[in-house]
Amino acid sequence: MLRTLTYQAKIALFLVTSLLLGIFAFMTTGQQTLLAVSKPKPLKMANQKVDDLAPRAAAAVLMEPNTGTILYEKNMHVKLPPASLTKMMTMLLIMEELEKKTLRLTDIVYASEYAASMGGSQLYLEPGNKFTVDEMLKGIVLESANDASLAMAEHIAGSEQKFIERMNERALQLGMNNTKFANPHGLPVDDEMQHHYSTAHDLALLSRELLLHEKILFYTGMYEYILTQNNGKPFHMYNSNKMLREYPGMDGLKTGFTFTALQCLAATAKREDMRLVAIVLGAPDKPTRSAEVKAMLDYGFERFKTVTFIKKGQPLGVVSIYKGKQAEQALSAPQTYSALLEKNDKTSQFRHEVTLSDSVKAPIRPGQTAGAVKIYEGNTVIAEHELALNVRVEKLSFWELTRFTLRKLFFVE
């Protein structure tokens, strides 16, 4: 009898264990490589005394976007109407929707009667006209089309007002504390300095974030495009940023003009491994706008260089996830990390260090800090970038934790 009970007990233990192992399946350990998110940092000032590079502009900024260093500024915190530089926020929200796959370049966008009523630069949309997101984006960037901007806003958010709310919310997230948007295109509004304004500093922050979406440069660097309208006729679009053909290395970003804002330009150019961004607001005419942007970019490229430590996409390591439905997460660099040096500085005194958390406790939401990249000059930290997980990981349920414990107990891999 004892022998029989012992055998039955063994069978019961085996069946219970097998049942638990079978029912409460442990989910995958998640070996896919995921980009971390580098949390945006405030811009910093270079310790440079610079001659007035933009004497006739109302405000200006020259920035190196990887490090966020401002190399030159003039009235950078003065609130001014941004004209069509507003569309950079519309472009950013479009790119973010594309990245999240809630929007596709092939999706069809219809023009509402309200969108078709927009004046100024436009694609001359008629109510009911339809174009792909790709075509609308080209219209926004090249033709600075106000009707296309509004059509995209309504397509993404359901209404212009909801899209404006998202614009302002995103601006605050980026630290654009002296910016307020009243529309997605930049056309003047009543009492503009109370309802629709920005600064050269804030637009530099916006440009920096937009450049993290490298695919936008395909559009901003395009000089011309022929759009087939709904009536079958061709519509020739030419990029309003003529410096694309005048300044070596320039591939963006956005021009703007209204009678209150005057001539505005957010320009970016890349030479060798260094990219620069130049913002000009309130220039009296296009030749002045171009000349002052050129002066700022020339100064930056002639005076400075960058040394790259980590390239975008480079593996950074693996983070363990405690009590998560994924056991670990591999991370790669979301952007290039570099240091900005004057051209006569020696690179040997600079180094970098990547630190990742030993373990991150589930549940995890996108944006949760998981480490940092530090850049040193000697023993001094000159730049630090937080790394945040761009993934959602739920916590193991009670039964999943039970199964996990049983696996450990019985040494089951």
N, C-alpha and C positions, 0 to 999 in steps of 0.2 A: 504493500500500500504506500509506504513512504517513497519507494522507488518510483511508483506511478505518479504521485503528487509532484515529486521533484521534476519529472519529465514534463508534466502538464504545466508546471510553473515556468519551465524553460520555454515551452512552446508559446505560452501566453506572453512572456516577456518579449520573445522574438516578434510575435504578431503585433503587439502594441508599438514596439519600436519601429517596425516596418511601416505600420499605419501612419505614425507621426511623420516619419521620413517622407512618405508618399504624399500625404495630404498637404502638409504645410511646406510646400516647395520653396526652397531658398532661392531668391532671385539672383540674376547675374551679377558678377563682381564689377562689370562696367569697365572694360579695358579701353574703350574708345578714347582717343585724344581730344580734349576739349580746350578751347581757348579760355584762358583766364581773362578777366576784365580789369584793366588798369583804371582805378578810380581817378576822375579828373582832379587835378591839382591847380591852385591859383597860379597865375603867371608871376614870374619873378623878374626883377630888373637887373640888367647887367650894369656893373659899376663903370660906366663909360660916360665921358663928357663928349657930346656929339654936336657938331654944328647943325644949324637948322636945315634939315633935309627936305622939309615940306613947308616952305615959308608962306605959301598962299592958301594952303588947305586950312579948313577950320579945325580939323583934328586928324591925327595920324598915328599909326603904330607899325613898327617893324618887329616881327617875332620869329624865333626859331621854334617850330611847333613840337619837336620831339622832347626838348627839355622845357618848353614853355617859357623861354627867356625872352624878355623884351629888350631889343637892342637899341631902339629909339622910340620916343613917344612925344607927342605934342597934344595937349588938352585931351588926353585919352579917357578921362572920366566925365567929360562934358556931354550932356545929353543933347542929341541931335536927331533929326529925322533920317532914317536909314534908307529911304526910297526902296528900290528893288533888292537891296542887300537883305531885306526882309525874306526874300525867297530862299535864302540859304537855310533858314529854319524849316521852311516847307520842304526843301530838298532833303534835309537831314531826317525829317520824320518819314519821308518816302523811303529813304535808304534803310532806315531802321525797320520799317514794315517789310521791306523786301528781305532783310536779313532774318527776320522772325518767320518768314514764309507765310505771313498772313496776307501778303500781296505778291503778285507775280508780274513780271514785265509784260507778259502776254495777256493779262487781264484787260477786259474792255471797260472803258470809262465813258459814260454818257454825259453830255453837257446839258445842264438844266437851263431853264429860261433865265434864271438869275446869273449863272456863270456866263452865259452868252451875252449878258448885258454889260459886262465889264468894258471899260474904255482903255485908252492908253495902248501900250504894246500888247498885241494879241494875236491869236491864231484865227480870229474872225469866226469863232464857233457859232453855229446856229443851234437853237434848242433841238435836242435829240441827236445831234452829231455824236459819233462815237470814234474813239481812237484807243489804241493800246496804252498801257502805262508807259511803255518805252517811248512812244511818240509824244505823249503828254510831257514827259520829263525832258525830252529834247526841246520841246516848245518852251518850257519854263526856263531852261538854261540858255539856249541860243537866242530865242526871240524875246525872252523875258516876258512871256505871255501871261497877262493877268487873268484872262479867262481860263487858261489851262490850269493855273495855280488854284483858282477857286473850284474848278471841276474836280481836281485831285483832292482838295480839302473835303469836299462833300462826299466823294467816293470813300475816303478813308474813315472819316469821323461821322458821317451821316448828315452833318450840317456845318456851315461856316463857323457858327458860334462854338460848337463843340471842338472843332479843330483849333480855333484860337485859344481855347482853354488849354488844350494840349501843348500848343506853342509856348504859352507863358509858363506852364508847369515845367516843361523841358528846359526853358531858359533859367529858371531858378535852380534846377538840378545841376546845371553847368556853371553856376556861380555868376550868371549874368544879372547882377542885382540892380543894374541901372537900365534895364530894358523892359519895355512893355509893348506888346503887339495888339493891334486892333483889327488886323486883317492878314491874310496869307500872302499878299502880293506887294504891299508897300505904297499903294496909291494914297494920296493925302486924305486925311480925315479932319473934321472940325476939331479945333482946339488940339492940334497935333501933339504939342509938347506935354499934354496931359494924358494922351491916350495911345500914342504910337511913337516910340522913340528908342534910341539905343546909344551906345558909345563906341568909340574905336576899340577900347579895351574889351568890351563885351563881344563885339563882332570878331575880334581876334580869337576869343575863347570859342565862339561858334565855328569859326573856320577850322580851328584845331580839331574840334570834334568831328566835323564833316570829313576832314582828311583821313580819319581813321577808317572811313569807308572808301577804300581805294578805287572802287568801281566808279565812283562819282567823277573821277578824272577822265574817264572815257567820254563823258558828256561835256564836262567843262573845258576839255582840251579840243573838242570838235569845233572846227571853224565854220562848216556849212553842212546843210542837210536839206534834201528835197522831200517834203511831206506831200503825200497824195491826199487831197481833201476828199470829203464825202461826195462831192460832185464830180470827182475824177480828175480835177485840175491840179497841176503841181503848184506847191507853195514853197518858194525858195526861202530858207532861213539862213541867216548869217550871224555868227556870234558877235554880239555887241562889244566884246573885249578884243579890240584890234591889236592889242599888245601880244596876242598869241602868235602873230606873224612878225612882230617887231622885236621881241625880247627873247633871247635864247634861253630855253629851258622852261618857259612859262606854259602852264597847262590849266589855268583856272584863276579865279573861281567865279566871280559875279560882278557885273556892273550895275549901276543905279543912277537914276536922275529923276528929280521932280523940280518944279520951280522953287520950292521951299528948301529942299535938301541940296540942290545943285548937283555937281558931278561927284559920284561916289564910286569906289572900286575896292573890292577885296581881291587881291592878286596873290598868286602863289607860283613859285618857280623852283626848279630843282637843278642843281649842278653837282656832278659827282655824287657824293653821299649826303649832301646837305640840301634840305628844303627850307625855304623862307616864305613867310606870309607878310604882305604889306597891305595895310588898310589906309585908305584916304577918304575922308568925308568932307563935303562942302568945298570942293575945288571949284574955281569960277568957270572953267571950261575944260574940254577934253584934252587939249594939248598940255595944259598945266597938270591935270590929273595924271597923265601918262608920264610926264617929266619927273614929277615928284615921286611916283611909284618907282620909276627907274633909278632915281638917285638913292632911294632907300635900299633897294635890292642890290645895287652896285656896291654900296657901302658894306652891306652884310657879307656878300660873297668875297669881296676883296680883303676884309679884315678878319673873318672868322673861318673856322673849320670845325668839323665834328669827328669824333672818334667813336666808332660803333662797338658796343660790347655784346649785345644780344640782338639777333635779327628776328623779325616777325616770323612766327611759326616755329621757332627753335624750341625743342623740348626743354622743360624746366624741372620736371620731376613728377613724383606721384604723391598724392595726399590720401592718407587713410581716412575712411569715414566710419565713425563709431556708431554702431547700432543703426546703420543705414541700409536700405535695400540695394545699394551698391557698396561694395566693401572698400573701393578705392577709386580715385579719379586721376588720370594722367593729365597734366597741364602743359600747354605750350604758350609761348610769348604772344600776347595779343597785338603787340606793336614792336617797333624797333626801339631799343634803349641805347642812348648815346650821351656823350658829354660834349658841351660846346666849349671850344678853346679859341684863343687868339692864335693866329697862324704861326707865331714864333714860339708858342708854348710847346714843351716836350710832352709826348703822350705817355712816356714810361712812368710818370708819377700818378697815373690814373688806373683804377682797378674797379671791379664790380663784385657784388656778392648777392646770391639768391638764397633766401631763407623761406622754407615752406613749413607750415604747421605740421607737427608730428601726427596729429589726428584732429579731425573736425567732427563735432557731434551732430548727428541728424536730429531733426529735419533740417535740410539745407535749402535756402532760397537763393536765386540769382543775386549776386552782389555781396554775398557773405565773404568776409576777408579770409584768405587762406595762406598769405605770405607776403613777401615784399622783395623788391629789387632795390639794392642800394649801390650808389656809385660814389667812390671815394677819390679824393685828391690827397694823396698821402694817407693820413689817418683821419681825415675830416670828411664827413658825409656831405657831398655837395648836391646830391639828388636822391630822392627816395620815392618809389612808386609802389603803392599798395596793390596786391594781386587779389582779385575776388573771383570766386567760382561763378561761372556762367552756366549753372546747371541747377535743376531742382531734384532733390533726393528726399524721398519720404522716409520716415522712421519705420523700422521693423515693427510689425504687429506683435501682440503677446504670443501668438502661436508661432510666428516666425522666429521670435527670440527663443522660444522653447526648443524649436528644432535646432537652432544654432547651438544652444547649450548641449543638446543630445549629441550633436556631431562632435563637439569638443570632448564630451564625456567618453564617447566610444572611439575617439581618434579617427573619425571618418573625414577624409579630405574631400 
